[in-house]
Amino acid sequence: MADSIAQERRQKRLAQQLRANLVRRKQQARGRDEVRENTGHEKAEELKHSSTE
C-alpha cells in the first residue's frame, strides 16, 4: 500500500515537472525569459537548448 502511494506521488511530481518544462519552453520560444528560477539541472537544459538554436 505504501508503495502505491509513493509511486502516485512520484508520478504527480513528474507530471508537474513536465508541465513546468513545457510552459518554460513555450515562454522561451516567445522570447520571454523573465520567468526563471534556475537550479543547476534546468540551467544545463537551457544551455543545451540555446546552443542548438
N, CA, C and O atoms as a Tinker XYZ file with bonds, in Angstrom:
   212  protein
     1  N      0.832000   -1.212000    0.000000    73     2
     2  CA     0.000000    0.000000    0.000000    64     1     3
     3  C      0.865000    1.261000    0.000000    63     2     4     5
     4  O      0.654000    2.174000   -0.798000    81     3
     5  N      1.825000    1.294000    0.892000    73     3     6
     6  CA     2.699000    2.465000    0.960000    64     5     7
     7  C      3.444000    2.673000   -0.356000    63     6     8     9
     8  O      3.718000    3.803000   -0.759000    81     7
     9  N      3.764000    1.564000   -1.014000    73     7    10
    10  CA     4.453000    1.634000   -2.304000    64     9    11
    11  C      3.626000    2.363000   -3.355000    63    10    12    13
    12  O      4.133000    3.220000   -4.079000    81    11
    13  N      2.345000    2.011000   -3.427000    73    11    14
    14  CA     1.496000    2.620000   -4.452000    64    13    15
    15  C      1.291000    4.112000   -4.187000    63    14    16    17
    16  O      1.181000    4.905000   -5.122000    81    15
    17  N      1.239000    4.486000   -2.911000    73    15    18
    18  CA     1.097000    5.902000   -2.561000    64    17    19
    19  C      2.358000    6.661000   -2.968000    63    18    20    21
    20  O      2.286000    7.746000   -3.546000    81    19
    21  N      3.502000    6.079000   -2.660000    73    19    22
    22  CA     4.768000    6.712000   -3.029000    64    21    23
    23  C      4.884000    6.831000   -4.544000    63    22    24    25
    24  O      5.352000    7.844000   -5.064000    81    23
    25  N      4.459000    5.799000   -5.236000    73    23    26
    26  CA     4.523000    5.805000   -6.698000    64    25    27
    27  C      3.606000    6.884000   -7.278000    63    26    28    29
    28  O      3.965000    7.581000   -8.227000    81    27
    29  N      2.423000    7.004000   -6.689000    73    27    30
    30  CA     1.472000    8.016000   -7.143000    64    29    31
    31  C      2.052000    9.412000   -6.968000    63    30    32    33
    32  O      1.946000   10.256000   -7.858000    81    31
    33  N      2.671000    9.650000   -5.803000    73    31    34
    34  CA     3.284000   10.955000   -5.550000    64    33    35
    35  C      4.388000   11.240000   -6.551000    63    34    36    37
    36  O      4.514000   12.353000   -7.060000    81    35
    37  N      5.197000   10.202000   -6.828000    73    35    38
    38  CA     6.292000   10.355000   -7.782000    64    37    39
    39  C      5.753000   10.729000   -9.159000    63    38    40    41
    40  O      6.287000   11.611000   -9.832000    81    39
    41  N      4.688000   10.047000   -9.564000    73    39    42
    42  CA     4.093000   10.318000  -10.875000    64    41    43
    43  C      3.524000   11.732000  -10.942000    63    42    44    45
    44  O      3.665000   12.419000  -11.954000    81    43
    45  N      2.880000   12.161000   -9.858000    73    43    46
    46  CA     2.328000   13.518000   -9.830000    64    45    47
    47  C      3.446000   14.542000   -9.940000    63    46    48    49
    48  O      3.328000   15.532000  -10.662000    81    47
    49  N      4.540000   14.292000   -9.210000    73    47    50
    50  CA     5.671000   15.219000   -9.234000    64    49    51
    51  C      6.274000   15.270000  -10.637000    63    50    52    53
    52  O      6.599000   16.345000  -11.142000    81    51
    53  N      6.418000   14.109000  -11.258000    73    51    54
    54  CA     6.950000   14.045000  -12.622000    64    53    55
    55  C      6.056000   14.800000  -13.597000    63    54    56    57
    56  O      6.539000   15.578000  -14.420000    81    55
    57  N      4.764000   14.569000  -13.500000    73    55    58
    58  CA     3.814000   15.239000  -14.387000    64    57    59
    59  C      3.905000   16.750000  -14.212000    63    58    60    61
    60  O      3.839000   17.504000  -15.183000    81    59
    61  N      4.057000   17.183000  -12.962000    73    59    62
    62  CA     4.166000   18.602000  -12.662000    64    61    63
    63  C      5.427000   19.186000  -13.298000    63    62    64    65
    64  O      5.390000   20.272000  -13.876000    81    63
    65  N      6.537000   18.465000  -13.189000    73    63    66
    66  CA     7.792000   18.921000  -13.777000    64    65    67
    67  C      7.681000   19.010000  -15.293000    63    66    68    69
    68  O      8.163000   19.965000  -15.904000    81    67
    69  N      7.046000   18.013000  -15.893000    73    67    70
    70  CA     6.889000   18.017000  -17.348000    64    69    71
    71  C      6.065000   19.212000  -17.802000    63    70    72    73
    72  O      6.401000   19.879000  -18.780000    81    71
    73  N      4.967000   19.479000  -17.069000    73    71    74
    74  CA     4.146000   20.645000  -17.406000    64    73    75
    75  C      4.950000   21.926000  -17.275000    63    74    76    77
    76  O      4.885000   22.799000  -18.140000    81    75
    77  N      5.709000   22.038000  -16.194000    73    75    78
    78  CA     6.519000   23.239000  -15.972000    64    77    79
    79  C      7.539000   23.420000  -17.094000    63    78    80    81
    80  O      7.749000   24.533000  -17.577000    81    79
    81  N      8.170000   22.320000  -17.505000    73    79    82
    82  CA     9.147000   22.389000  -18.595000    64    81    83
    83  C      8.493000   22.829000  -19.892000    63    82    84    85
    84  O      9.053000   23.631000  -20.639000    81    83
    85  N      7.315000   22.304000  -20.153000    73    83    86
    86  CA     6.591000   22.645000  -21.368000    64    85    87
    87  C      6.279000   24.138000  -21.391000    63    86    88    89
    88  O      6.506000   24.817000  -22.392000    81    87
    89  N      5.757000   24.634000  -20.278000    73    87    90
    90  CA     5.425000   26.055000  -20.165000    64    89    91
    91  C      6.677000   26.898000  -20.365000    63    90    92    93
    92  O      6.654000   27.903000  -21.075000    81    91
    93  N      7.770000   26.479000  -19.731000    73    91    94
    94  CA     9.014000   27.235000  -19.830000    64    93    95
    95  C      9.492000   27.295000  -21.278000    63    94    96    97
    96  O      9.946000   28.342000  -21.741000    81    95
    97  N      9.389000   26.173000  -21.993000    73    95    98
    98  CA     9.834000   26.155000  -23.393000    64    97    99
    99  C      8.990000   27.061000  -24.259000    63    98   100   101
   100  O      9.511000   27.758000  -25.130000    81    99
   101  N      7.681000   27.056000  -24.024000    73    99   102
   102  CA     6.794000   27.925000  -24.800000    64   101   103
   103  C      7.147000   29.385000  -24.551000    63   102   104   105
   104  O      7.178000   30.192000  -25.480000    81   103
   105  N      7.413000   29.720000  -23.289000    73   103   106
   106  CA     7.751000   31.099000  -22.960000    64   105   107
   107  C      9.079000   31.491000  -23.596000    63   106   108   109
   108  O      9.237000   32.611000  -24.080000    81   107
   109  N     10.028000   30.564000  -23.592000    73   107   110
   110  CA    11.324000   30.840000  -24.208000    64   109   111
   111  C     11.154000   31.046000  -25.701000    63   110   112   113
   112  O     11.798000   31.912000  -26.293000    81   111
   113  N     10.290000   30.252000  -26.306000    73   111   114
   114  CA    10.058000   30.352000  -27.740000    64   113   115
   115  C      9.519000   31.734000  -28.092000    63   114   116   117
   116  O      9.797000   32.259000  -29.170000    81   115
   117  N      8.751000   32.317000  -27.182000    73   115   118
   118  CA     8.231000   33.666000  -27.403000    64   117   119
   119  C      9.252000   34.723000  -26.993000    63   118   120   121
   120  O      8.996000   35.921000  -27.119000    81   119
   121  N     10.400000   34.283000  -26.508000    73   119   122
   122  CA    11.423000   35.229000  -26.085000    64   121   123
   123  C     11.150000   35.838000  -24.725000    63   122   124   125
   124  O     11.708000   36.882000  -24.389000    81   123
   125  N     10.295000   35.196000  -23.937000    73   123   126
   126  CA    10.005000   35.727000  -22.604000    64   125   127
   127  C     10.835000   34.984000  -21.586000    63   126   128   129
   128  O     10.408000   33.947000  -21.079000    81   127
   129  N     11.992000   35.483000  -21.282000    73   127   130
   130  CA    12.906000   34.755000  -20.410000    64   129   131
   131  C     12.894000   35.269000  -18.980000    63   130   132   133
   132  O     13.720000   34.844000  -18.172000    81   131
   133  N     11.970000   36.181000  -18.642000    73   131   134
   134  CA    11.965000   36.644000  -17.266000    64   133   135
   135  C     11.565000   35.545000  -16.292000    63   134   136   137
   136  O     11.995000   35.543000  -15.139000    81   135
   137  N     10.755000   34.627000  -16.748000    73   135   138
   138  CA    10.242000   33.593000  -15.849000    64   137   139
   139  C     11.312000   32.537000  -15.642000    63   138   140   141
   140  O     11.367000   31.541000  -16.363000    81   139
   141  N     12.159000   32.765000  -14.655000    73   139   142
   142  CA    13.282000   31.848000  -14.446000    64   141   143
   143  C     13.647000   31.750000  -12.986000    63   142   144   145
   144  O     13.942000   32.749000  -12.330000    81   143
   145  N     13.622000   30.543000  -12.493000    73   143   146
   146  CA    14.279000   30.291000  -11.224000    64   145   147
   147  C     15.036000   29.002000  -11.476000    63   146   148   149
   148  O     14.460000   27.914000  -11.465000    81   147
   149  N     16.314000   29.135000  -11.701000    73   147   150
   150  CA    17.071000   28.011000  -12.231000    64   149   151
   151  C     17.818000   27.230000  -11.169000    63   150   152   153
   152  O     18.541000   27.785000  -10.342000    81   151
   153  N     17.619000   25.946000  -11.222000    73   151   154
   154  CA    18.522000   25.067000  -10.498000    64   153   155
   155  C     19.591000   24.669000  -11.496000    63   154   156   157
   156  O     19.474000   24.983000  -12.680000    81   155
   157  N     20.605000   23.999000  -11.052000    73   155   158
   158  CA    21.690000   23.613000  -11.946000    64   157   159
   159  C     21.212000   22.794000  -13.127000    63   158   160   161
   160  O     21.660000   23.005000  -14.254000    81   159
   161  N     20.307000   21.863000  -12.880000    73   159   162
   162  CA    19.839000   20.974000  -13.951000    64   161   163
   163  C     19.093000   21.759000  -15.027000    63   162   164   165
   164  O     19.321000   21.571000  -16.222000    81   163
   165  N     18.199000   22.639000  -14.582000    73   163   166
   166  CA    17.435000   23.430000  -15.536000    64   165   167
   167  C     18.362000   24.335000  -16.340000    63   166   168   169
   168  O     18.164000   24.539000  -17.538000    81   167
   169  N     19.367000   24.871000  -15.670000    73   167   170
   170  CA    20.343000   25.721000  -16.346000    64   169   171
   171  C     21.036000   24.928000  -17.449000    63   170   172   173
   172  O     21.202000   25.419000  -18.565000    81   171
   173  N     21.434000   23.708000  -17.133000    73   171   174
   174  CA    22.098000   22.849000  -18.117000    64   173   175
   175  C     21.164000   22.574000  -19.292000    63   174   176   177
   176  O     21.593000   22.591000  -20.445000    81   175
   177  N     19.903000   22.323000  -19.005000    73   175   178
   178  CA    18.929000   22.087000  -20.069000    64   177   179
   179  C     18.810000   23.309000  -20.969000    63   178   180   181
   180  O     18.781000   23.189000  -22.194000    81   179
   181  N     18.742000   24.485000  -20.351000    73   179   182
   182  CA    18.625000   25.717000  -21.125000    64   181   183
   183  C     19.825000   25.905000  -22.030000    63   182   184   185
   184  O     19.682000   26.261000  -23.200000    81   183
   185  N     21.003000   25.667000  -21.492000    73   183   186
   186  CA    22.215000   25.815000  -22.290000    64   185   187
   187  C     22.190000   24.867000  -23.478000    63   186   188   189
   188  O     22.570000   25.235000  -24.590000    81   187
   189  N     21.741000   23.650000  -23.232000    73   187   190
   190  CA    21.655000   22.659000  -24.306000    64   189   191
   191  C     20.707000   23.145000  -25.404000    63   190   192   193
   192  O     21.015000   23.044000  -26.592000    81   191
   193  N     19.547000   23.675000  -24.989000    73   191   194
   194  CA    18.563000   24.129000  -25.969000    64   193   195
   195  C     19.068000   25.347000  -26.731000    63   194   196   197
   196  O     18.919000   25.417000  -27.951000    81   195
   197  N     19.660000   26.300000  -26.033000    73   195   198
   198  CA    20.075000   27.525000  -26.701000    64   197   199
   199  C     21.240000   27.274000  -27.656000    63   198   200   201
   200  O     21.385000   27.985000  -28.651000    81   199
   201  N     22.065000   26.280000  -27.368000    73   199   202
   202  CA    23.201000   26.008000  -28.245000    64   201   203
   203  C     22.773000   25.321000  -29.537000    63   202   204   205
   204  O     23.503000   25.353000  -30.527000    81   203
   205  N     21.598000   24.702000  -29.535000    73   203   206
   206  CA    21.143000   24.017000  -30.748000    64   205   207
   207  C     20.327000   24.941000  -31.647000    63   206   208   209
   208  O     20.044000   24.598000  -32.795000    81   207
   209  N     19.950000   26.105000  -31.133000    73   207   210
   210  CA    19.126000   27.022000  -31.933000    64   209   211
   211  C     19.949000   27.766000  -32.957000    63   210   212
   212  O     19.410000   28.576000  -33.711000    81   211
